Amino acid sequence: MPFCYNKLWKLLIDKNINKTDLRKMTGISQSTIAKLSKGENVNTDVLERICVALKCKIEDIVEIKYEEVTDNEQKWNHYKIGWEI
């Protein structure tokens, strides 16, 4: 599931905080900032530290973007992970 952190970037703009400031406020690494920028998975501890630093809720910084799949793709995905349909 692709994660979308567009809400985080908008919140940073609204609060006049840049990525370097966010790193300093939270203690997260540059590679974690890069993962966030690419919409990749990060540890929930990272999301918690961001929320505490920005005084916000997790839904204020992250969304899950669901991709549409065909019935055949869904059946194949269920088969691959051992689910019965």
N, CA, C and O atoms as a GROMACS GRO file, in nm:
protein
  340
    1MET      N    1   0.083  -0.118   0.000
    1MET     CA    2   0.000   0.000   0.000
    1MET      C    3   0.088   0.124   0.000
    1MET      O    4   0.170   0.143   0.089
    2PRO      N    5   0.070   0.205  -0.097
    2PRO     CA    6   0.151   0.327  -0.099
    2PRO      C    7   0.100   0.429   0.001
    2PRO      O    8  -0.019   0.457   0.010
    3PHE      N    9   0.192   0.482   0.074
    3PHE     CA   10   0.159   0.587   0.170
    3PHE      C   11   0.181   0.722   0.104
    3PHE      O   12   0.269   0.737   0.020
    4CYS      N   13   0.103   0.818   0.144
    4CYS     CA   14   0.113   0.953   0.090
    4CYS      C   15   0.131   1.048   0.208
    4CYS      O   16   0.048   1.052   0.299
    5TYR      N   17   0.238   1.124   0.205
    5TYR     CA   18   0.269   1.217   0.313
    5TYR      C   19   0.247   1.362   0.270
    5TYR      O   20   0.306   1.454   0.328
    6ASN      N   21   0.164   1.383   0.168
    6ASN     CA   22   0.138   1.520   0.122
    6ASN      C   23   0.084   1.609   0.233
    6ASN      O   24   0.114   1.728   0.238
    7LYS      N   25   0.004   1.551   0.321
    7LYS     CA   26  -0.049   1.629   0.434
    7LYS      C   27   0.064   1.678   0.525
    7LYS      O   28   0.057   1.789   0.578
    8LEU      N   29   0.165   1.596   0.542
    8LEU     CA   30   0.281   1.636   0.623
    8LEU      C   31   0.350   1.756   0.560
    8LEU      O   32   0.380   1.854   0.629
    9TRP      N   33   0.376   1.750   0.430
    9TRP     CA   34   0.448   1.859   0.363
    9TRP      C   35   0.365   1.987   0.367
    9TRP      O   36   0.420   2.096   0.384
   10LYS      N   37   0.234   1.976   0.352
   10LYS     CA   38   0.148   2.094   0.360
   10LYS      C   39   0.151   2.153   0.501
   10LYS      O   40   0.158   2.274   0.519
   11LEU      N   41   0.146   2.064   0.602
   11LEU     CA   42   0.150   2.110   0.740
   11LEU      C   43   0.282   2.182   0.770
   11LEU      O   44   0.284   2.284   0.839
   12LEU      N   45   0.392   2.129   0.719
   12LEU     CA   46   0.522   2.194   0.738
   12LEU      C   47   0.522   2.333   0.676
   12LEU      O   48   0.573   2.428   0.736
   13ILE      N   49   0.465   2.345   0.557
   13ILE     CA   50   0.458   2.476   0.491
   13ILE      C   51   0.373   2.572   0.575
   13ILE      O   52   0.410   2.687   0.597
   14ASP      N   53   0.259   2.522   0.622
   14ASP     CA   54   0.170   2.606   0.703
   14ASP      C   55   0.237   2.654   0.832
   14ASP      O   56   0.211   2.764   0.879
   15LYS      N   57   0.325   2.570   0.887
   15LYS     CA   58   0.393   2.604   1.012
   15LYS      C   59   0.530   2.669   0.987
   15LYS      O   60   0.604   2.698   1.080
   16ASN      N   61   0.562   2.690   0.858
   16ASN     CA   62   0.689   2.752   0.820
   16ASN      C   63   0.808   2.671   0.873
   16ASN      O   64   0.903   2.727   0.929
   17ILE      N   65   0.800   2.540   0.856
   17ILE     CA   66   0.906   2.448   0.901
   17ILE      C   67   0.960   2.376   0.778
   17ILE      O   68   0.883   2.326   0.696
   18ASN      N   69   1.091   2.372   0.764
   18ASN     CA   70   1.149   2.297   0.652
   18ASN      C   71   1.191   2.157   0.698
   18ASN      O   72   1.183   2.125   0.816
   19LYS      N   73   1.236   2.076   0.604
   19LYS     CA   74   1.272   1.937   0.635
   19LYS      C   75   1.390   1.929   0.732
   19LYS      O   76   1.394   1.841   0.818
   20THR      N   77   1.483   2.021   0.720
   20THR     CA   78   1.597   2.023   0.813
   20THR      C   79   1.549   2.053   0.954
   20THR      O   80   1.594   1.989   1.050
   21ASP      N   81   1.459   2.149   0.968
   21ASP     CA   82   1.403   2.180   1.099
   21ASP      C   83   1.329   2.058   1.156
   21ASP      O   84   1.341   2.027   1.274
   22LEU      N   85   1.253   1.991   1.070
   22LEU     CA   86   1.180   1.871   1.114
   22LEU      C   87   1.277   1.766   1.165
   22LEU      O   88   1.253   1.703   1.268
   23ARG      N   89   1.387   1.746   1.094
   23ARG     CA   90   1.489   1.649   1.138
   23ARG      C   91   1.542   1.686   1.275
   23ARG      O   92   1.557   1.599   1.362
   24LYS      N   93   1.571   1.812   1.296
   24LYS     CA   94   1.624   1.857   1.426
   24LYS      C   95   1.521   1.843   1.537
   24LYS      O   96   1.555   1.805   1.650
   25MET      N   97   1.395   1.872   1.506
   25MET     CA   98   1.288   1.864   1.606
   25MET      C   99   1.260   1.720   1.649
   25MET      O  100   1.220   1.695   1.763
   26THR      N  101   1.280   1.626   1.557
   26THR     CA  102   1.239   1.487   1.581
   26THR      C  103   1.355   1.390   1.600
   26THR      O  104   1.337   1.282   1.656
   27GLY      N  105   1.472   1.427   1.554
   27GLY     CA  106   1.586   1.336   1.562
   27GLY      C  107   1.584   1.227   1.456
   27GLY      O  108   1.657   1.129   1.467
   28ILE      N  109   1.501   1.243   1.352
   28ILE     CA  110   1.499   1.142   1.246
   28ILE      C  111   1.610   1.170   1.146
   28ILE      O  112   1.657   1.283   1.133
   29SER      N  113   1.651   1.068   1.075
   29SER     CA  114   1.765   1.078   0.985
   29SER      C  115   1.724   1.134   0.848
   29SER      O  116   1.606   1.141   0.814
   30GLN      N  117   1.826   1.173   0.772
   30GLN     CA  118   1.803   1.222   0.636
   30GLN      C  119   1.744   1.110   0.549
   30GLN      O  120   1.661   1.136   0.462
   31SER      N  121   1.788   0.987   0.572
   31SER     CA  122   1.735   0.875   0.492
   31SER      C  123   1.586   0.853   0.522
   31SER      O  124   1.511   0.812   0.433
   32THR      N  125   1.544   0.878   0.645
   32THR     CA  126   1.401   0.867   0.678
   32THR      C  127   1.322   0.978   0.611
   32THR      O  128   1.211   0.954   0.563
   33ILE      N  129   1.377   1.098   0.606
   33ILE     CA  130   1.313   1.209   0.534
   33ILE      C  131   1.299   1.170   0.387
   33ILE      O  132   1.196   1.198   0.324
   34ALA      N  133   1.402   1.107   0.332
   34ALA     CA  134   1.398   1.064   0.191
   34ALA      C  135   1.287   0.961   0.170
   34ALA      O  136   1.215   0.967   0.071
   35LYS      N  137   1.273   0.866   0.264
   35LYS     CA  138   1.165   0.767   0.254
   35LYS      C  139   1.029   0.835   0.257
   35LYS      O  140   0.940   0.800   0.179
   36LEU      N  141   1.013   0.931   0.347
   36LEU     CA  142   0.887   1.004   0.353
   36LEU      C  143   0.860   1.076   0.222
   36LEU      O  144   0.747   1.078   0.173
   37SER      N  145   0.964   1.136   0.165
   37SER     CA  146   0.950   1.209   0.038
   37SER      C  147   0.908   1.118  -0.076
   37SER      O  148   0.838   1.160  -0.168
   38LYS      N  149   0.950   0.991  -0.069
   38LYS     CA  150   0.916   0.894  -0.173
   38LYS      C  151   0.788   0.818  -0.144
   38LYS      O  152   0.745   0.735  -0.225
   39GLY      N  153   0.725   0.846  -0.029
   39GLY     CA  154   0.602   0.776   0.006
   39GLY      C  155   0.626   0.632   0.050
   39GLY      O  156   0.538   0.547   0.038
   40GLU      N  157   0.745   0.604   0.100
   40GLU     CA  158   0.780   0.469   0.143
   40GLU      C  159   0.740   0.447   0.289
   40GLU      O  160   0.708   0.541   0.362
   41ASN      N  161   0.743   0.321   0.330
   41ASN     CA  162   0.711   0.286   0.468
   41ASN      C  163   0.819   0.339   0.563
   41ASN      O  164   0.938   0.336   0.533
   42VAL      N  165   0.774   0.388   0.677
   42VAL     CA  166   0.864   0.425   0.785
   42VAL      C  167   0.810   0.366   0.914
   42VAL      O  168   0.693   0.330   0.923
   43ASN      N  169   0.895   0.355   1.012
   43ASN     CA  170   0.857   0.301   1.142
   43ASN      C  171   0.751   0.390   1.207
   43ASN      O  172   0.754   0.512   1.193
   44THR      N  173   0.658   0.328   1.278
   44THR     CA  174   0.554   0.406   1.346
   44THR      C  175   0.614   0.499   1.452
   44THR      O  176   0.554   0.602   1.484
   45ASP      N  177   0.729   0.464   1.505
   45ASP     CA  178   0.798   0.554   1.599
   45ASP      C  179   0.831   0.687   1.534
   45ASP      O  180   0.822   0.792   1.598
   46VAL      N  181   0.869   0.683   1.408
   46VAL     CA  182   0.899   0.805   1.333
   46VAL      C  183   0.774   0.892   1.322
   46VAL      O  184   0.779   1.013   1.344
   47LEU      N  185   0.663   0.829   1.286
   47LEU     CA  186   0.538   0.903   1.273
   47LEU      C  187   0.495   0.962   1.407
   47LEU      O  188   0.443   1.073   1.414
   48GLU      N  189   0.517   0.886   1.514
   48GLU     CA  190   0.484   0.936   1.648
   48GLU      C  191   0.568   1.058   1.683
   48GLU      O  192   0.517   1.158   1.733
   49ARG      N  193   0.698   1.050   1.656
   49ARG     CA  194   0.786   1.164   1.687
   49ARG      C  195   0.748   1.288   1.608
   49ARG      O  196   0.755   1.400   1.660
   50ILE      N  197   0.708   1.268   1.483
   50ILE     CA  198   0.665   1.382   1.402
   50ILE      C  199   0.537   1.442   1.461
   50ILE      O  200   0.526   1.564   1.474
   51CYS      N  201   0.442   1.357   1.496
   51CYS     CA  202   0.316   1.405   1.554
   51CYS      C  203   0.339   1.480   1.684
   51CYS      O  204   0.277   1.585   1.707
   52VAL      N  205   0.426   1.429   1.769
   52VAL     CA  206   0.455   1.497   1.896
   52VAL      C  207   0.520   1.632   1.869
   52VAL      O  208   0.483   1.732   1.930
   53ALA      N  209   0.616   1.635   1.778
   53ALA     CA  210   0.687   1.760   1.749
   53ALA      C  211   0.594   1.864   1.688
   53ALA      O  212   0.606   1.983   1.718
   54LEU      N  213   0.503   1.821   1.602
   54LEU     CA  214   0.413   1.914   1.534
   54LEU      C  215   0.280   1.932   1.607
   54LEU      O  216   0.194   2.010   1.564
   55LYS      N  217   0.264   1.858   1.718
   55LYS     CA  218   0.140   1.864   1.795
   55LYS      C  219   0.018   1.839   1.707
   55LYS      O  220  -0.074   1.920   1.698
   56CYS      N  221   0.020   1.722   1.640
   56CYS     CA  222  -0.088   1.687   1.549
   56CYS      C  223  -0.122   1.540   1.562
   56CYS      O  224  -0.056   1.467   1.636
   57LYS      N  225  -0.224   1.496   1.492
   57LYS     CA  226  -0.264   1.356   1.488
   57LYS      C  227  -0.203   1.290   1.366
   57LYS      O  228  -0.164   1.358   1.271
   58ILE      N  229  -0.194   1.158   1.371
   58ILE     CA  230  -0.132   1.085   1.260
   58ILE      C  231  -0.208   1.108   1.128
   58ILE      O  232  -0.146   1.114   1.022
   59GLU      N  233  -0.340   1.121   1.136
   59GLU     CA  234  -0.417   1.144   1.013
   59GLU      C  235  -0.393   1.283   0.955
   59GLU      O  236  -0.435   1.313   0.844
   60ASP      N  237  -0.325   1.369   1.032
   60ASP     CA  238  -0.288   1.501   0.981
   60ASP      C  239  -0.162   1.496   0.894
   60ASP      O  240  -0.130   1.593   0.826
   61ILE      N  241  -0.091   1.382   0.896
   61ILE     CA  242   0.036   1.376   0.822
   61ILE      C  243   0.046   1.262   0.722
   61ILE      O  244   0.134   1.265   0.636
   62VAL      N  245  -0.042   1.162   0.730
   62VAL     CA  246  -0.027   1.045   0.640
   62VAL      C  247  -0.164   0.998   0.592
   62VAL      O  248  -0.263   1.004   0.664
   63GLU      N  249  -0.165   0.951   0.467
   63GLU     CA  250  -0.283   0.888   0.408
   63GLU      C  251  -0.238   0.759   0.340
   63GLU      O  252  -0.122   0.746   0.299
   64ILE      N  253  -0.329   0.665   0.327
   64ILE     CA  254  -0.303   0.545   0.249
   64ILE      C  255  -0.377   0.561   0.118
   64ILE      O  256  -0.498   0.584   0.116
   65LYS      N  257  -0.305   0.550   0.009
   65LYS     CA  258  -0.365   0.560  -0.124
   65LYS      C  259  -0.385   0.418  -0.177
   65LYS      O  260  -0.289   0.347  -0.208
   66TYR      N  261  -0.509   0.379  -0.187
   66TYR     CA  262  -0.542   0.247  -0.239
   66TYR      C  263  -0.541   0.249  -0.390
   66TYR      O  264  -0.592   0.341  -0.454
   67GLU      N  265  -0.483   0.145  -0.447
   67GLU     CA  266  -0.482   0.132  -0.593
   67GLU      C  267  -0.598   0.043  -0.633
   67GLU      O  268  -0.633  -0.052  -0.562
   68GLU      N  269  -0.656   0.073  -0.746
   68GLU     CA  270  -0.764  -0.010  -0.796
   68GLU      C  271  -0.702  -0.134  -0.857
   68GLU      O  272  -0.604  -0.126  -0.931
   69VAL      N  273  -0.761  -0.250  -0.827
   69VAL     CA  274  -0.714  -0.376  -0.884
   69VAL      C  275  -0.831  -0.447  -0.949
   69VAL      O  276  -0.946  -0.432  -0.909
   70THR      N  277  -0.798  -0.524  -1.051
   70THR     CA  278  -0.902  -0.601  -1.118
   70THR      C  279  -0.933  -0.725  -1.036
   70THR      O  280  -0.858  -0.760  -0.945
   71ASP      N  281  -1.043  -0.791  -1.066
   71ASP     CA  282  -1.080  -0.914  -0.996
   71ASP      C  283  -0.971  -1.020  -1.010
   71ASP      O  284  -0.941  -1.090  -0.913
   72ASN      N  285  -0.913  -1.032  -1.128
   72ASN     CA  286  -0.807  -1.132  -1.149
   72ASN      C  287  -0.684  -1.101  -1.065
   72ASN      O  288  -0.624  -1.192  -1.008
   73GLU      N  289  -0.646  -0.974  -1.056
   73GLU     CA  290  -0.531  -0.937  -0.973
   73GLU      C  291  -0.561  -0.965  -0.826
   73GLU      O  292  -0.474  -1.013  -0.754
   74GLN      N  293  -0.682  -0.936  -0.782
   74GLN     CA  294  -0.720  -0.959  -0.644
   74GLN      C  295  -0.716  -1.108  -0.613
   74GLN      O  296  -0.665  -1.148  -0.508
   75LYS      N  297  -0.768  -1.190  -0.702
   75LYS     CA  298  -0.766  -1.336  -0.681
   75LYS      C  299  -0.622  -1.385  -0.675
   75LYS      O  300  -0.589  -1.468  -0.589
   76TRP      N  301  -0.536  -1.336  -0.763
   76TRP     CA  302  -0.396  -1.377  -0.764
   76TRP      C  303  -0.327  -1.336  -0.635
   76TRP      O  304  -0.252  -1.415  -0.577
   77ASN      N  305  -0.351  -1.214  -0.589
   77ASN     CA  306  -0.289  -1.167  -0.465
   77ASN      C  307  -0.335  -1.251  -0.346
   77ASN      O  308  -0.254  -1.284  -0.259
   78HIS      N  309  -0.461  -1.286  -0.340
   78HIS     CA  310  -0.511  -1.370  -0.232
   78HIS      C  311  -0.448  -1.509  -0.239
   78HIS      O  312  -0.413  -1.566  -0.136
   79TYR      N  313  -0.434  -1.563  -0.360
   79TYR     CA  314  -0.372  -1.694  -0.378
   79TYR      C  315  -0.227  -1.692  -0.332
   79TYR      O  316  -0.181  -1.785  -0.266
   80LYS      N  317  -0.156  -1.585  -0.366
   80LYS     CA  318  -0.013  -1.576  -0.332
   80LYS      C  319   0.008  -1.575  -0.181
   80LYS      O  320   0.109  -1.627  -0.133
   81ILE      N  321  -0.084  -1.517  -0.106
   81ILE     CA  322  -0.064  -1.510   0.039
   81ILE      C  323  -0.142  -1.619   0.112
   81ILE      O  324  -0.148  -1.620   0.235
   82GLY      N  325  -0.203  -1.711   0.035
   82GLY     CA  326  -0.264  -1.827   0.095
   82GLY      C  327  -0.407  -1.810   0.143
   82GLY      O  328  -0.455  -1.890   0.223
   83TRP      N  329  -0.475  -1.708   0.095
   83TRP     CA  330  -0.615  -1.691   0.133
   83TRP      C  331  -0.702  -1.767   0.036
   83TRP      O  332  -0.670  -1.780  -0.082
   84GLU      N  333  -0.811  -1.815   0.086
   84GLU     CA  334  -0.910  -1.877  -0.002
   84GLU      C  335  -1.012  -1.773  -0.040
   84GLU      O  336  -1.046  -1.684   0.038
   85ILE      N  337  -1.061  -1.785  -0.162
   85ILE     CA  338  -1.165  -1.693  -0.208
   85ILE      C  339  -1.298  -1.763  -0.208
   85ILE      O  340  -1.399  -1.704  -0.243
   0.00000   0.00000   0.00000
